[in-house]
Amino acid sequence: MINKLHLYDKIISPIVTEKSTSLSEQNKIVFKVPFNADKKNLKKNIEKIFKVNVIKINIINKQNRSKLVRGRKVKISGFKKAIITLKKGQNIDLTAGI
């Protein structure tokens, strides 16, 4: 049980946007991951949790930024996201939940 929880520590949540949905046609899934996540551990965890073959992982760091909301400056915290390319014919059903 503890080992299973350790696998889920490397995935915070899936990112479901219009752009990430269009990437799913190319066998790519987008996840929000912690700042200390690296490609090797992420690949092993995704393959164990979802039982798929991962071909490639691209990691993107989104920086902190400020935005105007109702005339006030609001700080939006940054995050790290991983774009995971799966083997052709495989997919992860994000609607089923983890």
C-alpha positions in Angstrom: 0.0 0.0 0.0 2.8 2.5 0.9 4.7 1.6 -2.3 1.5 2.3 -4.3 1.2 5.8 -2.7 4.8 6.5 -3.5 4.0 6.0 -7.2 1.2 8.6 -7.1 3.5 11.2 -5.5 5.0 12.0 -8.9 1.7 13.0 -10.5 -0.4 15.9 -9.1 -3.2 16.0 -11.6 -3.9 15.7 -15.3 -4.1 19.0 -17.2 -7.3 19.1 -19.3 -7.3 22.1 -21.6 -8.1 22.5 -25.3 -4.5 22.3 -26.2 -3.9 19.1 -24.2 -7.0 17.5 -25.6 -5.7 18.1 -29.1 -2.4 16.5 -28.1 -4.2 13.4 -27.1 -4.8 12.7 -30.8 -1.0 12.3 -31.1 -0.9 9.8 -28.2 0.3 12.5 -25.7 -1.0 13.1 -22.2 -0.3 16.2 -20.1 0.2 15.9 -16.3 1.0 18.5 -13.6 4.0 17.1 -11.6 6.0 18.3 -8.6 9.1 20.5 -9.0 11.4 17.6 -7.9 10.0 15.2 -10.6 12.5 13.9 -13.1 12.0 12.0 -16.4 13.4 8.6 -15.3 11.2 8.2 -12.2 8.2 9.7 -14.0 8.5 7.2 -16.8 8.7 4.2 -14.4 5.8 5.5 -12.3 3.5 6.2 -15.4 4.3 2.7 -16.8 3.5 1.0 -13.5 0.3 2.9 -12.6 -1.4 2.9 -16.0 0.3 -0.2 -17.6 1.3 1.7 -20.8 4.6 2.1 -22.7 6.1 5.6 -22.5 8.2 6.6 -25.5 9.2 10.1 -24.6 8.7 12.7 -21.8 9.0 16.5 -22.2 9.0 18.6 -19.1 8.1 22.3 -19.0 8.6 24.7 -16.1 5.8 27.4 -16.0 7.2 30.4 -14.1 5.4 32.5 -11.5 3.6 35.4 -13.1 1.4 38.3 -12.1 -2.0 39.1 -13.6 -4.5 41.9 -13.2 -7.8 40.8 -11.6 -10.5 43.4 -11.0 -7.8 46.1 -11.0 -5.5 44.4 -8.5 -2.2 42.6 -9.2 -2.5 38.9 -8.3 0.4 36.5 -8.2 -0.2 33.2 -10.0 2.2 30.5 -8.8 4.2 28.5 -11.4 4.2 24.7 -11.8 5.9 22.0 -13.7 4.1 20.0 -16.4 5.1 16.8 -18.2 4.0 15.9 -21.7 4.1 12.1 -22.0 4.2 10.4 -25.4 2.7 6.9 -25.4 3.3 4.0 -27.7 1.0 4.1 -30.8 -2.4 2.5 -30.1 -2.2 3.0 -26.3 -4.0 5.7 -24.3 -4.9 6.7 -20.7 -8.5 7.3 -19.9 -8.5 10.4 -17.7 -12.2 10.4 -17.2 -12.1 7.1 -15.2 -9.9 8.7 -12.4 -6.9 7.2 -10.6 
